Amino acid sequence: MHSGLSGACVQSKMWQRCDDTETDSRVDAEVCRDLGVRSILVFPVVRDSELLGVFEIFSPRPNAFTDREIQTLEALSRSIVNNVNRADDVLATPVLPSLSATENSAGGDQVDEVDHLQTISAPIDDASAHDSNLAEEDVHESEVLGSAG
């Protein structure tokens, strides 16, 4: 991918816009015509200097994309980067504190660890119960809908 709008976006890590596929030499006009595409906006998702991905937005109308769409994609890109950063933070955070050999052999600290485990597992148990209630509602709803038809 070294040519065209996508290639330019990947290489430069900057957004690229084609206002009219019939007149822009960076795109294959015939392919775009076959697909019914007249405008293209390619937008990078960049964290620091790392390219995480790109959005490619197509429109059947020429000149379809304005500063408004660019600002919207900038906000979406920032949101994705923030979510990736949060996910990295969660993955980097140990779920359970490590026990040193002295704490483990002491015995008394083990009760604290069990209490800590119960605190962590309570929200998970609540979420699992919620999910199973939703599944039961779905089954009940499909039974009702199935008997109606």
KAKA-V572119 format. One record per residue. OMEGA is omega as a letter, one per 40 degrees, with the letter a starting at -180 (999 if undefined). D_FIRST is the distance of its C-alpha to the first C-alpha in Angstrom with 1 decimal. Layout:
OMEGA/D_FIRST, OMEGA/D_FIRST
//
This chain:
a/0.0, i/3.8, i/5.9, a/7.9, a/9.4, i/7.1, i/5.0, i/8.7, a/10.0, a/8.3, a/9.2, a/12.5, i/13.4, a/15.2, i/15.5, a/14.4, i/16.7, a/17.1, i/20.8, a/21.0, i/18.5, a/21.2, a/21.2, a/17.8, a/16.0, a/12.5, i/12.7, a/14.0, a/17.6, i/18.8, i/16.4, i/17.2, i/20.8, a/20.9, a/19.7, a/22.1, i/19.7, i/20.9, i/19.5, i/16.4, i/16.3, a/13.4, a/15.1, i/14.3, a/16.7, i/17.6, a/20.5, i/21.9, a/18.9, i/17.0, i/14.1, a/15.4, i/13.2, i/12.6, i/14.8, a/13.9, a/17.3, i/18.3, i/21.6, a/23.6, i/25.3, i/24.3, a/24.6, a/24.6, a/23.2, i/25.5, i/26.1, i/27.6, i/24.4, i/22.6, i/25.6, i/25.5, i/21.9, i/22.8, i/25.7, i/23.8, i/21.3, i/24.4, i/26.0, i/23.2, i/23.2, i/27.0, i/27.0, i/24.7, i/27.0, i/30.0, i/28.7, i/28.2, a/31.7, a/33.2, a/31.6, a/32.9, i/36.4, a/38.8, a/40.4, i/43.7, i/45.4, i/46.0, i/49.7, a/51.2, a/53.7, i/56.6, a/55.7, a/55.2, a/58.5, i/60.4, a/60.3, a/60.8, a/57.2, i/56.1, i/57.6, i/55.4, i/52.3, i/53.4, i/53.9, i/50.5, i/48.9, i/50.9, a/49.6, a/45.9, a/46.5, i/48.4, i/45.4, i/43.5, i/46.6, a/46.9, i/43.3, i/43.9, i/47.1, a/45.4, a/42.7, i/45.4, i/47.4, a/44.5, i/44.0, i/47.8, i/47.6, i/44.7, a/46.9, a/49.9, a/48.1, i/46.8, a/50.3, a/51.7, i/49.2, a/49.6, a/53.4, a/53.2, 999/51.4
//
